[in-house]
Amino acid sequence: MSTSTFVITVIDRPKPNWSIWRVRNTTAGGANDFVNTRSFVLDAISTYSSELAEKLKEVDLTSESWYEKNVEKYIEYVTFFAEVNEQPNDIWPNNLDELMSTEYQSEKERESELCKTLHHVYLAIECTNPSYLDKLPEVFETMAFDWWEEDPAREPISYCVSSFNTNNLGELKEELSEFIELIKDSKYP
């Protein structure tokens, strides 16, 4: 069993400093856990950016006071775009072992199949430097978490898009496509 808290799939990179992520929670947490802060994104990408790793090598990435003074140097904004497949009563599906043990052609295919059933969210990320996103794999696991819940740039949950389920997947794809087009047209945020 993995100790990673989340699995991230990079869905799109519509602009050099923007990235769209699908973030699936793992069994290291609850069935409906999710993240939506700049502290999570910075922690997640610091593993893959040698430039960031060098800058952050002496930093305690669990320190709220550090984020308060420094996060905007690296991460401009995180937008929580959609929550998909919220699990009833915050309980993992009965067929979880079967889902997790199935083999796929690629990690991206595996995540796409798992996300048809399991809870996940979509985030849009804006970094201050596009190079922070350059070395991210298409799919990666992370032990990152929302270390700074009081982030003033964090969207209040009441503004988040309603939860989708697999019955509404077409609606989600349509909204996600529209959202990506808005980013490409510089209309967001």
TILUM-254475 format. One record per atom (N, C-alpha, C): x, y, z; atom name; residue in one letter. Coordinates in pm, 1 decimal, decimal comma, padded with zeros to 6 digits. Example, Ala and Ser with C-alpha at 12.3 -4.5 7.8 and 13.67 -1.06 7.14 Angstrom:
2
REC          x          y          z   atome   residu
REC    01319,0   -00569,0    00780,0       N        A
REC    01230,0   -00450,0    00780,0      CA        A
REC    01320,0   -00330,0    00780,0       C        A
REC    01285,0   -00225,0    00708,0       N        S
REC    01367,0   -00106,0    00714,0      CA        S
REC    01290,0    00003,0    00787,0       C        S
END
This chain:
189
REC          x          y          z   atome   residu
REC    00084,1   -00118,1    00000,0       N        M
REC    00000,0    00000,0    00000,0      CA        M
REC    00088,8    00124,8    00000,0       C        M
REC    00052,7    00221,7   -00075,8       N        S
REC    00131,4    00343,4   -00092,9      CA        S
REC    00120,1    00435,3    00028,7       C        S
REC    00227,9    00507,9    00056,7       N        T
REC    00222,9    00609,2    00161,9      CA        T
REC    00194,7    00746,2    00102,9       C        T
REC    00182,6    00754,0   -00027,7       N        S
REC    00150,8    00881,2   -00092,4      CA        S
REC    00010,0    00924,2   -00053,7       C        S
REC   -00007,9    01054,4   -00041,8       N        T
REC   -00139,8    01105,9   -00005,5      CA        T
REC   -00226,6    01132,9   -00128,1       C        T
REC   -00163,6    01163,5   -00242,2       N        F
REC   -00238,6    01194,9   -00362,8      CA        F
REC   -00163,0    01146,7   -00486,0       C        F
REC   -00238,4    01120,6   -00593,0       N        V
REC   -00180,7    01091,1   -00724,1      CA        V
REC   -00228,1    01201,2   -00817,0       C        V
REC   -00133,0    01266,7   -00882,7       N        I
REC   -00162,6    01379,7   -00970,4      CA        I
REC   -00142,2    01339,1   -01115,4       C        I
REC   -00239,6    01373,1   -01198,4       N        T
REC   -00225,7    01357,8   -01343,1      CA        T
REC   -00227,9    01498,4   -01402,1       C        T
REC   -00124,4    01530,9   -01477,2       N        V
REC   -00120,2    01660,4   -01544,5      CA        V
REC   -00206,6    01646,7   -01670,0       C        V
REC   -00320,6    01714,5   -01668,2       N        I
REC   -00419,5    01703,2   -01776,2      CA        I
REC   -00383,3    01792,3   -01894,6       C        I
REC   -00337,7    01912,8   -01865,2       N        D
REC   -00309,6    02008,7   -01971,7      CA        D
REC   -00216,6    02116,0   -01916,5       C        D
REC   -00148,8    02181,9   -02007,3       N        R
REC   -00066,2    02297,0   -01973,0      CA        R
REC   -00094,1    02404,3   -02077,1       C        R
REC   -00209,0    02471,6   -02062,7       N        P
REC   -00253,9    02564,7   -02166,3      CA        P
REC   -00165,9    02686,9   -02184,2       C        P
REC   -00089,4    02723,8   -02081,7       N        K
REC    00005,6    02834,1   -02089,4      CA        K
REC    00130,8    02790,4   -02015,9       C        K
REC    00245,3    02851,1   -02044,3       N        P
REC    00369,5    02805,9   -01981,3      CA        P
REC    00366,0    02802,2   -01828,3       C        P
REC    00297,7    02898,1   -01765,3       N        N
REC    00296,8    02900,0   -01619,0      CA        N
REC    00166,7    02845,2   -01559,4       C        N
REC    00078,7    02787,4   -01643,2       N        W
REC   -00047,0    02728,7   -01598,2      CA        W
REC   -00047,7    02579,4   -01622,9       C        W
REC   -00109,4    02507,3   -01530,5       N        S
REC   -00125,7    02363,6   -01547,5      CA        S
REC   -00261,0    02323,0   -01490,5       C        S
REC   -00324,0    02225,6   -01553,7       N        I
REC   -00450,2    02169,9   -01505,3      CA        I
REC   -00419,2    02030,4   -01451,9       C        I
REC   -00457,1    02005,9   -01326,7       N        W
REC   -00428,8    01878,1   -01262,0      CA        W
REC   -00557,7    01806,7   -01223,4       C        W
REC   -00552,3    01674,2   -01235,4       N        R
REC   -00652,2    01588,3   -01171,6      CA        R
REC   -00581,1    01526,9   -01051,7       C        R
REC   -00638,8    01541,9   -00933,1       N        V
REC   -00574,1    01497,0   -00810,4      CA        V
REC   -00664,5    01394,0   -00741,9       C        V
REC   -00618,0    01269,0   -00741,7       N        R
REC   -00693,4    01159,5   -00678,3      CA        R
REC   -00633,2    01132,0   -00541,3       C        R
REC   -00721,2    01126,3   -00440,5       N        N
REC   -00670,6    01092,5   -00308,5      CA        N
REC   -00644,8    00942,6   -00299,5       C        N
REC   -00557,9    00904,0   -00209,1       N        T
REC   -00522,8    00762,7   -00190,9      CA        T
REC   -00576,3    00714,9   -00056,7       C        T
REC   -00557,1    00587,1   -00031,0       N        T
REC   -00603,5    00529,5    00095,3      CA        T
REC   -00520,9    00574,4    00214,3       C        T
REC   -00421,5    00659,5    00192,8       N        A
REC   -00347,3    00717,5    00305,3      CA        A
REC   -00435,1    00816,1    00381,9       C        A
REC   -00549,8    00851,9    00323,6       N        G
REC   -00642,8    00944,4    00388,3      CA        G
REC   -00785,3    00895,5    00373,6       C        G
REC   -00878,7    00986,5    00387,5       N        G
REC   -01019,6    00952,4    00376,2      CA        G
REC   -01064,5    00940,0    00231,8       C        G
REC   -01180,0    00878,3    00213,3       N        A
REC   -01231,6    00852,0    00078,9      CA        A
REC   -01265,4    00978,6    00002,3       C        A
REC   -01290,9    01089,5    00073,0       N        N
REC   -01325,4    01215,0    00005,9      CA        N
REC   -01226,7    01327,2    00035,8       C        N
REC   -01106,5    01293,7    00077,8       N        D
REC   -01007,0    01398,0    00104,3      CA        D
REC   -00977,0    01474,9   -00023,8       C        D
REC   -00947,8    01604,3   -00009,3       N        F
REC   -00905,6    01681,8   -00125,5      CA        F
REC   -00815,1    01795,4   -00080,9       C        F
REC   -00748,1    01854,7   -00175,9       N        V
REC   -00654,2    01963,9   -00151,3      CA        V
REC   -00686,6    02079,1   -00245,1       C        V
REC   -00654,4    02201,6   -00202,0       N        N
REC   -00675,4    02316,6   -00290,8      CA        N
REC   -00597,6    02439,3   -00244,6       C        N
REC   -00475,6    02420,5   -00195,1       N        T
REC   -00396,8    02535,3   -00151,1      CA        T
REC   -00266,4    02546,3   -00227,7       C        T
REC   -00209,7    02665,8   -00222,6       N        R
REC   -00078,8    02688,7   -00283,4      CA        R
REC    00028,9    02608,7   -00211,5       C        R
REC    00012,5    02584,9   -00081,5       N        S
REC    00112,1    02506,8   -00007,5      CA        S
REC    00118,6    02364,1   -00061,3       C        S
REC    00005,0    02306,0   -00094,7       N        F
REC    00002,9    02171,6   -00152,5      CA        F
REC    00078,0    02169,2   -00285,5       C        F
REC    00048,2    02263,8   -00371,9       N        V
REC    00109,9    02266,8   -00504,5      CA        V
REC    00260,5    02285,4   -00493,9       C        V
REC    00304,7    02378,6   -00411,4       N        L
REC    00448,4    02401,9   -00395,5      CA        L
REC    00517,8    02277,3   -00344,2       C        L
REC    00461,1    02212,3   -00244,7       N        D
REC    00518,5    02089,6   -00190,6      CA        D
REC    00523,0    01981,0   -00298,7       C        D
REC    00414,8    01966,3   -00375,1       N        A
REC    00408,0    01862,2   -00478,1      CA        A
REC    00510,4    01882,2   -00589,4       C        A
REC    00526,5    02006,6   -00635,9       N        I
REC    00617,7    02027,8   -00749,4      CA        I
REC    00763,7    02041,2   -00707,5       C        I
REC    00789,1    02067,4   -00580,2       N        S
REC    00928,4    02086,4   -00536,4      CA        S
REC    01012,0    01959,8   -00552,3       C        S
REC    00949,0    01845,4   -00555,6       N        T
REC    01020,1    01719,2   -00575,1      CA        T
REC    01077,7    01708,3   -00716,0       C        T
REC    01012,0    01769,9   -00812,6       N        Y
REC    01050,2    01754,0   -00953,3      CA        Y
REC    01123,9    01873,0   -01012,7       C        Y
REC    01123,3    01983,3   -00943,7       N        S
REC    01193,3    02101,7   -00993,6      CA        S
REC    01323,9    02118,5   -00917,6       C        S
REC    01436,0    02095,6   -00985,4       N        S
REC    01565,9    02110,3   -00918,6      CA        S
REC    01587,3    02254,7   -00875,6       C        S
REC    01535,2    02348,8   -00954,5       N        E
REC    01545,4    02490,3   -00919,9      CA        E
REC    01472,6    02518,3   -00787,8       C        E
REC    01350,7    02466,9   -00775,2       N        L
REC    01275,0    02484,4   -00651,3      CA        L
REC    01338,6    02406,8   -00536,7       C        L
REC    01381,1    02285,5   -00563,0       N        A
REC    01442,2    02204,0   -00457,9      CA        A
REC    01562,1    02275,9   -00397,1       C        A
REC    01642,3    02339,6   -00480,4       N        E
REC    01758,8    02414,0   -00431,3      CA        E
REC    01715,0    02531,4   -00343,6       C        E
REC    01613,0    02604,4   -00388,2       N        K
REC    01565,2    02720,7   -00312,4      CA        K
REC    01499,8    02680,7   -00180,4       C        K
REC    01440,9    02561,5   -00177,3       N        L
REC    01362,6    02519,6   -00061,1      CA        L
REC    01433,3    02416,9    00027,4       C        L
REC    01560,4    02388,4   -00000,4       N        K
REC    01626,4    02278,5    00070,7      CA        K
REC    01634,5    02298,0    00221,7       C        K
REC    01635,6    02419,6    00271,0       N        E
REC    01642,2    02445,6    00415,4      CA        E
REC    01506,7    02484,7    00474,8       C        E
REC    01400,8    02472,4    00396,3       N        V
REC    01269,3    02519,7    00438,7      CA        V
REC    01186,7    02404,8    00497,1       C        V
REC    01116,5    02433,6    00606,3       N        D
REC    01020,2    02339,7    00662,4      CA        D
REC    00888,0    02361,6    00589,3       C        D
REC    00855,9    02272,6    00496,5       N        L
REC    00736,0    02289,5    00414,3      CA        L
REC    00606,4    02257,9    00489,0       C        L
REC    00614,7    02236,9    00620,1       N        T
REC    00493,7    02222,7    00700,2      CA        T
REC    00467,6    02348,7    00783,1       C        T
REC    00550,9    02451,4    00765,5       N        S
REC    00543,0    02572,9    00845,8      CA        S
REC    00446,8    02675,8    00785,6       C        S
REC    00335,1    02699,8    00853,7       N        E
REC    00238,1    02798,1    00806,1      CA        E
REC    00299,1    02937,1    00796,3       C        E
REC    00384,0    02973,9    00891,7       N        S
REC    00443,4    03108,4    00890,8      CA        S
REC    00534,8    03127,0    00769,9       C        S
REC    00604,8    03021,1    00727,9       N        W
REC    00689,5    03032,5    00610,0      CA        W
REC    00603,2    03058,9    00485,6       C        W
REC    00494,3    02983,7    00470,4       N        Y
REC    00405,6    03003,5    00355,3      CA        Y
REC    00348,7    03144,5    00353,5       C        Y
REC    00309,9    03194,3    00469,2       N        E
REC    00251,6    03327,2    00479,0      CA        E
REC    00342,8    03434,0    00419,6       C        E
REC    00472,9    03417,2    00438,3       N        K
REC    00569,9    03516,6    00390,5      CA        K
REC    00627,7    03486,5    00252,5       C        K
REC    00616,1    03362,4    00205,5       N        N
REC    00693,1    03323,2    00087,6      CA        N
REC    00618,7    03256,6   -00027,9       C        N
REC    00501,3    03200,8   -00004,9       N        V
REC    00439,7    03117,9   -00108,5      CA        V
REC    00414,3    03193,9   -00238,2       C        V
REC    00379,6    03322,7   -00228,8       N        E
REC    00348,3    03397,9   -00351,5      CA        E
REC    00470,6    03417,1   -00441,5       C        E
REC    00589,7    03390,2   -00391,1       N        K
REC    00710,4    03396,0   -00475,0      CA        K
REC    00712,7    03280,3   -00575,1       C        K
REC    00637,4    03175,2   -00546,5       N        Y
REC    00642,9    03054,4   -00627,4      CA        Y
REC    00508,5    03017,6   -00693,1       C        Y
REC    00401,5    03027,9   -00616,3       N        I
REC    00269,8    02987,5   -00665,7      CA        I
REC    00176,2    03107,2   -00657,1       C        I
REC    00128,8    03152,1   -00772,7       N        E
REC    00037,0    03266,2   -00777,4      CA        E
REC   -00101,8    03228,2   -00727,8       C        E
REC   -00154,1    03118,1   -00781,0       N        Y
REC   -00293,0    03087,6   -00756,5      CA        Y
REC   -00321,1    02940,1   -00778,9       C        Y
REC   -00417,7    02887,9   -00704,0       N        V
REC   -00470,8    02753,5   -00725,2      CA        V
REC   -00622,3    02766,6   -00729,1       C        V
REC   -00682,7    02717,0   -00834,1       N        T
REC   -00827,5    02719,9   -00845,7      CA        T
REC   -00881,2    02577,8   -00835,4       C        T
REC   -00969,5    02557,1   -00739,6       N        F
REC   -01038,9    02429,3   -00723,6      CA        F
REC   -01152,3    02430,6   -00823,6       C        F
REC   -01141,7    02350,7   -00928,3       N        F
REC   -01237,2    02358,4   -01038,2      CA        F
REC   -01353,9    02262,2   -01024,2       C        F
REC   -01328,3    02139,7   -00983,8       N        A
REC   -01437,4    02042,4   -00973,5      CA        A
REC   -01400,7    01929,9   -00878,7       C        A
REC   -01502,2    01875,1   -00814,2       N        E
REC   -01488,9    01755,9   -00731,4      CA        E
REC   -01572,4    01647,9   -00798,3       C        E
REC   -01516,0    01529,9   -00812,9       N        V
REC   -01581,7    01424,1   -00888,5      CA        V
REC   -01587,0    01295,8   -00804,7       C        V
REC   -01699,5    01228,2   -00811,3       N        N
REC   -01721,1    01099,2   -00746,0      CA        N
REC   -01704,6    01102,5   -00594,7       C        N
REC   -01770,9    01197,3   -00532,2       N        E
REC   -01771,1    01198,7   -00386,2      CA        E
REC   -01826,9    01065,2   -00337,9       C        E
REC   -01756,4    01003,1   -00244,1       N        Q
REC   -01794,9    00870,7   -00195,6      CA        Q
REC   -01900,8    00883,4   -00085,4       C        Q
REC   -02012,4    00811,9   -00100,2       N        P
REC   -02119,3    00819,7    00000,8      CA        P
REC   -02065,5    00785,2    00139,8       C        P
REC   -02103,3    00865,3    00236,8       N        N
REC   -02064,1    00845,3    00376,1      CA        N
REC   -01912,7    00840,1    00395,7       C        N
REC   -01837,2    00896,0    00300,9       N        D
REC   -01690,7    00899,1    00308,7      CA        D
REC   -01630,7    00758,4    00324,4       C        D
REC   -01692,3    00661,5    00256,1       N        I
REC   -01648,0    00522,0    00263,8      CA        I
REC   -01593,3    00480,0    00127,8       C        I
REC   -01479,9    00410,3    00129,7       N        W
REC   -01419,9    00360,4    00005,5      CA        W
REC   -01511,5    00257,3   -00059,0       C        W
REC   -01510,8    00247,3   -00192,7       N        P
REC   -01594,4    00147,5   -00260,0      CA        P
REC   -01557,7    00005,2   -00216,4       C        P
REC   -01656,3   -00085,0   -00219,0       N        N
REC   -01633,5   -00225,2   -00178,5      CA        N
REC   -01532,1   -00295,5   -00267,0       C        N
REC   -01523,4   -00256,0   -00393,1       N        N
REC   -01433,5   -00323,9   -00487,9      CA        N
REC   -01297,2   -00254,3   -00497,4       C        N
REC   -01255,3   -00181,8   -00393,6       N        L
REC   -01130,5   -00104,9   -00398,1      CA        L
REC   -01008,6   -00192,7   -00426,4       C        L
REC   -00998,2   -00308,0   -00360,5       N        D
REC   -00882,8   -00395,6   -00382,6      CA        D
REC   -00875,0   -00440,1   -00528,5       C        D
REC   -00989,2   -00473,9   -00585,0       N        E
REC   -00994,8   -00514,2   -00725,8      CA        E
REC   -00953,2   -00398,8   -00816,6       C        E
REC   -01005,4   -00278,7   -00789,8       N        L
REC   -00970,3   -00161,4   -00870,3      CA        L
REC   -00820,4   -00133,8   -00866,0       C        L
REC   -00762,8   -00140,7   -00747,2       N        M
REC   -00621,9   -00105,6   -00729,6      CA        M
REC   -00526,9   -00210,7   -00786,3       C        M
REC   -00570,1   -00335,9   -00793,8       N        S
REC   -00480,3   -00442,2   -00840,5      CA        S
REC   -00484,6   -00463,8   -00991,5       C        S
REC   -00578,6   -00402,1   -01059,4       N        T
REC   -00588,8   -00418,3   -01204,4      CA        T
REC   -00468,0   -00355,5   -01273,1       C        T
REC   -00416,0   -00424,5   -01375,1       N        E
REC   -00299,9   -00372,1   -01448,4      CA        E
REC   -00345,9   -00300,8   -01574,8       C        E
REC   -00272,7   -00194,3   -01609,1       N        Y
REC   -00306,0   -00112,5   -01725,6      CA        Y
REC   -00182,5   -00091,6   -01811,3       C        Y
REC   -00204,4   -00041,7   -01931,5       N        Q
REC   -00094,0   -00017,6   -02024,9      CA        Q
REC   -00001,9    00094,7   -01977,5       C        Q
REC   -00058,1    00195,1   -01913,3       N        S
REC    00021,2    00310,3   -01869,4      CA        S
REC   -00036,5    00365,3   -01740,2       C        S
REC    00041,4    00446,7   -01671,7       N        E
REC   -00006,4    00511,4   -01549,4      CA        E
REC   -00122,5    00606,3   -01580,0       C        E
REC   -00116,1    00674,1   -01692,7       N        K
REC   -00224,6    00765,5   -01729,2      CA        K
REC   -00354,3    00688,4   -01751,4       C        K
REC   -00345,8    00575,5   -01820,8       N        E
REC   -00464,9    00492,9   -01842,1      CA        E
REC   -00517,4    00441,2   -01708,0       C        E
REC   -00426,5    00398,7   -01620,1       N        R
REC   -00465,8    00349,7   -01487,7      CA        R
REC   -00542,4    00457,8   -01411,6       C        R
REC   -00488,1    00578,5   -01407,9       N        E
REC   -00553,6    00687,6   -01335,5      CA        E
REC   -00688,1    00723,3   -01397,6       C        E
REC   -00695,6    00723,3   -01528,9       N        S
REC   -00823,3    00752,9   -01595,4      CA        S
REC   -00929,2    00650,1   -01556,8       C        S
REC   -00889,7    00523,9   -01551,3       N        E
REC   -00984,9    00418,5   -01513,8      CA        E
REC   -01023,0    00427,8   -01366,4       C        E
REC   -00925,4    00448,1   -01278,4       N        L
REC   -00954,7    00459,9   -01135,1      CA        L
REC   -01046,4    00578,6   -01107,8       C        L
REC   -01024,3    00687,3   -01181,0       N        C
REC   -01102,9    00808,9   -01157,2      CA        C
REC   -01245,9    00798,4   -01209,1       C        C
REC   -01278,3    00692,7   -01281,5       N        K
REC   -01418,0    00670,0   -01319,5      CA        K
REC   -01500,6    00632,0   -01196,8       C        K
REC   -01432,2    00580,7   -01093,3       N        T
REC   -01500,2    00535,3   -00972,8      CA        T
REC   -01460,4    00614,4   -00848,9       C        T
REC   -01331,4    00645,1   -00835,1       N        L
REC   -01279,9    00702,7   -00711,3      CA        L
REC   -01287,2    00855,7   -00708,9       C        L
REC   -01291,8    00906,9   -00590,4       N        H
REC   -01298,7    01051,5   -00567,3      CA        H
REC   -01172,0    01120,9   -00617,6       C        H
REC   -01190,4    01235,8   -00680,4       N        H
REC   -01077,0    01317,7   -00723,3      CA        H
REC   -01125,4    01460,9   -00747,3       C        H
REC   -01029,5    01550,9   -00762,5       N        V
REC   -01061,5    01691,6   -00788,6      CA        V
REC   -00978,4    01740,2   -00906,3       C        V
REC   -01022,0    01851,6   -00964,3       N        Y
REC   -00946,5    01919,0   -01069,0      CA        Y
REC   -00900,8    02054,0   -01015,4       C        Y
REC   -00773,2    02083,8   -01037,2       N        L
REC   -00714,3    02209,9   -00995,1      CA        L
REC   -00648,4    02277,9   -01114,3       C        L
REC   -00657,1    02409,0   -01117,8       N        A
REC   -00579,6    02489,2   -01212,9      CA        A
REC   -00473,0    02560,4   -01130,4       C        A
REC   -00347,9    02549,6   -01174,5       N        I
REC   -00233,9    02602,2   -01100,4      CA        I
REC   -00166,4    02711,2   -01181,4       C        I
REC   -00132,3    02820,9   -01117,0       N        E
REC   -00052,0    02924,1   -01182,2      CA        E
REC    00074,9    02943,3   -01100,0       C        E
REC    00189,3    02918,6   -01162,8       N        C
REC    00320,0    02937,1   -01098,4      CA        C
REC    00380,9    03070,6   -01141,1       C        C
REC    00471,8    03123,0   -01061,2       N        T
REC    00537,8    03248,0   -01096,6      CA        T
REC    00644,1    03225,8   -01203,8       C        T
REC    00696,0    03103,6   -01212,5       N        N
REC    00800,8    03072,5   -01308,3      CA        N
REC    00762,5    02943,7   -01381,6       C        N
REC    00748,1    02947,4   -01513,8       N        P
REC    00708,0    02828,1   -01588,2      CA        P
REC    00802,9    02709,6   -01569,4       C        P
REC    00928,8    02735,7   -01538,4       N        S
REC    01025,2    02625,9   -01523,2      CA        S
REC    00988,8    02533,8   -01406,7       C        S
REC    00909,9    02582,1   -01310,8       N        Y
REC    00870,2    02497,2   -01198,5      CA        Y
REC    00785,1    02379,6   -01244,2       C        Y
REC    00719,1    02393,8   -01359,0       N        L
REC    00631,0    02289,2   -01410,1      CA        L
REC    00697,9    02200,8   -01515,8       C        L
REC    00815,1    02241,4   -01562,7       N        D
REC    00877,9    02175,5   -01677,3      CA        D
REC    00910,8    02027,7   -01657,8       C        D
REC    00949,8    01987,7   -01539,7       N        K
REC    00996,1    01849,8   -01519,6      CA        K
REC    00890,6    01757,9   -01458,0       C        K
REC    00767,8    01807,9   -01445,0       N        L
REC    00663,8    01723,8   -01385,9      CA        L
REC    00631,4    01606,8   -01478,6       C        L
REC    00626,7    01485,9   -01423,8       N        P
REC    00581,3    01372,9   -01505,2      CA        P
REC    00432,1    01387,2   -01534,4       C        P
REC    00384,8    01313,3   -01631,1       N        E
REC    00242,7    01318,6   -01666,1      CA        E
REC    00155,9    01268,2   -01550,6       C        E
REC    00204,6    01167,0   -01478,8       N        V
REC    00136,9    01112,3   -01360,7      CA        V
REC    00241,7    01096,2   -01252,0       C        V
REC    00210,6    01145,0   -01130,8       N        F
REC    00305,4    01126,3   -01020,3      CA        F
REC    00234,2    01121,8   -00886,0       C        F
REC    00296,3    01049,4   -00795,0       N        E
REC    00246,2    01041,0   -00658,3      CA        E
REC    00317,4    01144,7   -00574,2       C        E
REC    00248,3    01189,3   -00468,4       N        T
REC    00308,8    01286,5   -00378,9      CA        T
REC    00261,4    01262,9   -00236,4       C        T
REC    00346,4    01299,2   -00141,8       N        M
REC    00307,3    01299,3   -00001,2      CA        M
REC    00271,6    01441,4    00042,7       C        M
REC    00262,3    01533,0   -00053,1       N        A
REC    00226,6    01672,5   -00023,5      CA        A
REC    00086,4    01679,5    00036,3       C        A
REC    00061,7    01788,7    00106,4       N        F
REC   -00068,3    01808,5    00169,2      CA        F
REC   -00096,5    01958,0    00176,6       C        F
REC   -00217,7    01995,7    00216,4       N        D
REC   -00252,3    02136,5    00239,3      CA        D
REC   -00192,2    02179,8    00373,0       C        D
REC   -00067,5    02223,4    00368,9       N        W
REC    00000,7    02258,8    00494,0      CA        W
REC   -00046,6    02392,8    00548,5       C        W
REC   -00098,6    02478,6    00462,4       N        W
REC   -00137,3    02612,7    00504,9      CA        W
REC   -00284,1    02635,4    00472,7       C        W
REC   -00370,0    02589,3    00559,9       N        E
REC   -00513,5    02597,8    00535,5      CA        E
REC   -00566,8    02740,1    00541,0       C        E
REC   -00495,2    02831,0    00604,9       N        E
REC   -00542,1    02969,3    00618,4      CA        E
REC   -00495,3    03058,6    00503,4       C        E
REC   -00450,0    03000,2    00396,2       N        D
REC   -00404,9    03074,5    00278,7      CA        D
REC   -00515,3    03171,4    00234,7       C        D
REC   -00488,2    03303,3    00236,0       N        P
REC   -00592,8    03398,6    00196,3      CA        P
REC   -00634,8    03385,4    00050,0       C        P
REC   -00551,5    03322,8   -00032,1       N        A
REC   -00587,3    03302,8   -00173,0      CA        A
REC   -00669,3    03174,8   -00191,8       C        A
REC   -00685,1    03095,9   -00085,7       N        R
REC   -00763,1    02972,0   -00095,6      CA        R
REC   -00909,9    03007,6   -00112,3       C        R
REC   -00972,5    02943,4   -00207,8       N        E
REC   -01113,0    02970,3   -00233,1      CA        E
REC   -01198,5    02909,6   -00123,0       C        E
REC   -01293,8    02986,0   -00071,3       N        P
REC   -01386,9    02925,9    00024,9      CA        P
REC   -01461,1    02810,7   -00042,1       C        P
REC   -01486,4    02706,8    00031,0       N        I
REC   -01550,2    02588,4   -00025,4      CA        I
REC   -01684,5    02622,8   -00089,5       C        I
REC   -01753,9    02721,7   -00039,0       N        S
REC   -01884,4    02756,6   -00095,8      CA        S
REC   -01873,7    02802,0   -00241,4       C        S
REC   -01755,4    02841,2   -00285,6       N        Y
REC   -01737,9    02884,4   -00423,5      CA        Y
REC   -01699,7    02769,8   -00516,7       C        Y
REC   -01670,0    02654,8   -00459,4       N        C
REC   -01627,2    02542,2   -00541,8      CA        C
REC   -01744,1    02490,6   -00624,2       C        C
REC   -01711,2    02435,2   -00738,1       N        V
REC   -01812,0    02378,3   -00826,3      CA        V
REC   -01875,8    02258,7   -00756,3       C        V
REC   -02002,7    02235,6   -00780,0       N        S
REC   -02072,1    02121,4   -00719,4      CA        S
REC   -02003,2    01991,4   -00756,9       C        S
REC   -02018,7    01892,8   -00670,8       N        S
REC   -01959,3    01761,9   -00696,8      CA        S
REC   -02026,3    01696,8   -00817,4       C        S
REC   -01946,4    01632,3   -00899,2       N        F
REC   -01995,8    01558,2   -01013,7      CA        F
REC   -01988,2    01409,6   -00979,9       C        F
REC   -02060,2    01327,6   -01049,7       N        N
REC   -02040,4    01183,9   -01039,6      CA        N
REC   -02028,4    01130,0   -01181,1       C        N
REC   -02003,2    01001,4   -01192,1       N        T
REC   -01978,6    00945,6   -01325,6      CA        T
REC   -02099,6    00959,2   -01417,3       C        T
REC   -02218,8    00978,4   -01361,0       N        N
REC   -02336,7    01000,3   -01446,3      CA        N
REC   -02329,9    01135,6   -01516,1       C        N
REC   -02254,9    01229,8   -01458,7       N        N
REC   -02245,9    01365,1   -01514,1      CA        N
REC   -02110,0    01389,9   -01581,2       C        N
REC   -02037,9    01283,7   -01616,5       N        L
REC   -01902,8    01299,6   -01668,9      CA        L
REC   -01899,4    01384,2   -01795,3       C        L
REC   -01999,2    01373,2   -01881,1       N        G
REC   -02004,4    01456,3   -02001,2      CA        G
REC   -02011,7    01603,6   -01965,8       C        G
REC   -02090,2    01636,3   -01863,8       N        E
REC   -02103,0    01774,0   -01817,2      CA        E
REC   -01968,7    01825,2   -01765,0       C        E
REC   -01897,4    01740,6   -01689,4       N        L
REC   -01766,5    01780,1   -01637,6      CA        L
REC   -01668,5    01805,7   -01751,7       C        L
REC   -01663,1    01715,5   -01848,8       N        K
REC   -01571,6    01732,8   -01961,1      CA        K
REC   -01599,8    01862,6   -02035,5       C        K
REC   -01728,1    01893,7   -02051,5       N        E
REC   -01766,7    02016,7   -02120,2      CA        E
REC   -01720,6    02139,0   -02040,5       C        E
REC   -01746,6    02138,5   -01909,4       N        E
REC   -01705,8    02251,6   -01826,7      CA        E
REC   -01554,1    02263,3   -01819,7       C        E
REC   -01484,5    02150,3   -01809,0       N        L
REC   -01338,6    02152,8   -01804,7      CA        L
REC   -01283,3    02208,4   -01935,2       C        L
REC   -01339,3    02167,9   -02048,6       N        S
REC   -01295,0    02219,6   -02178,7      CA        S
REC   -01317,9    02370,0   -02188,1       C        S
REC   -01433,8    02414,2   -02142,1       N        E
REC   -01462,9    02558,2   -02143,4      CA        E
REC   -01365,7    02634,6   -02053,7       C        E
REC   -01334,5    02578,2   -01937,7       N        F
REC   -01243,2    02641,0   -01843,7      CA        F
REC   -01103,0    02654,2   -01905,1       C        F
REC   -01057,2    02548,4   -01968,6       N        I
REC   -00925,2    02551,4   -02032,9      CA        I
REC   -00922,9    02655,8   -02143,8       C        I
REC   -01030,5    02667,2   -02219,6       N        E
REC   -01037,3    02769,1   -02324,8      CA        E
REC   -01031,5    02909,2   -02266,7       C        E
REC   -01096,8    02931,9   -02152,6       N        L
REC   -01090,1    03062,7   -02087,0      CA        L
REC   -00946,0    03095,9   -02047,1       C        L
REC   -00875,3    02996,5   -01997,5       N        I
REC   -00734,5    03018,5   -01960,9      CA        I
REC   -00653,4    03052,2   -02085,6       C        I
REC   -00674,2    02977,6   -02192,5       N        K
REC   -00599,8    03002,7   -02316,6      CA        K
REC   -00628,0    03141,5   -02372,2       C        K
REC   -00750,2    03189,2   -02349,8       N        D
REC   -00787,9    03321,6   -02398,4      CA        D
REC   -00755,7    03432,6   -02297,8       C        D
REC   -00680,9    03398,8   -02192,9       N        S
REC   -00641,0    03494,8   -02088,2      CA        S
REC   -00759,8    03558,8   -02018,4       C        S
REC   -00866,7    03484,4   -02002,8       N        K
REC   -00985,2    03537,9   -01935,2      CA        K
REC   -00995,6    03488,7   -01792,0       C        K
REC   -00894,2    03418,1   -01744,0       N        Y
REC   -00902,5    03363,5   -01609,6      CA        Y
REC   -00766,4    03365,3   -01544,4       C        Y
REC   -00754,7    03394,9   -01417,0       N        P
REC   -00855,9    03456,0   -01332,1      CA        P
REC   -00862,5    03604,9   -01360,5       C        P
END
